[in-house]
Amino acid sequence: MSSVGCHLCEQAIDILVQNMNPELHQLEEVDIAFDDALMDKYSIRIPVLVDEQSGAELGWPFDADQLHHFIQQLI
């Protein structure tokens, strides 16, 4: 979950791009500004990674190690 103009989201994207294998993982950026329910849930928490299958979330701030740990928990 993110939003246009979110500098923290840009930092999170840098971590994701540098640490995730696009052959193994697919990301979809969702802008919460266009969904009232998402805005209510995530407005002060973005950026947040959400695994669609399990619903597990990794909220900001996170670093490469925390990202790897999150991914390993999903396997």
N, C-alpha and C positions, 0 to 999 in steps of 0.2 A: 504494500500500500504506500502510495506517495502522493505528491501533489506538485503541480507546476511551480517552479520558483523556489522549491524547498532545497536550501543549500545542504542540509543534512542528508537529504535523499541523494543528492549528487555525490556526496562522500560515500554513502552506502553503495551506490552503483559502481564506483571505482573499486571498492573492495570485492564486489561480486564479479566484475569483469576480470580482475586479476586472479581470482581464486576459484572460479567455477569452470568446469569443463562443459562447453556447450554441446558436446556429443552425449553427455550423461544427464545434463540438467536443462530444463526449459524454464525460462522466467517470463512472466507476463506482468508488466507494470500497470497497476490500476490506480488511476487518479481518483482519490476519494471526493474531490470537489463536485463530482457529478452524481453522487449517490448520498442521499440524506442519512441513510442507515450507517453507511461506512464513515461518513463525516462524524456522526455521533460517537461511533465506536473508536475511531482512530485519530481524530483531529489533533490531539496533543501527543500522540504516540508515534507518529510517522518519523522515519520509515520503519515499516514492519514487514518481515518476510512471513508468508503464510503458506504452509503446505496444504494443498487442496485436498489431498486424500485423508490426512489425519487431523487437520485443523491446527496442528502445532504452529506456534508463532515464535519468531525471534525478533524482538524489538530493539530499536536503537537505544543506546550505542552498542555496537558490536564490532569486533575486529576479526581478522582472518582466522584466528584460532577458534573463536566462538562460532564462526560460520562453519568451519570444518566439523566441530563437535555437533552442531545442530544437524548438519547433513548426515553424519554418522548415526545419529539417533533415529533418523527416518528410514534407514536401511533395514 
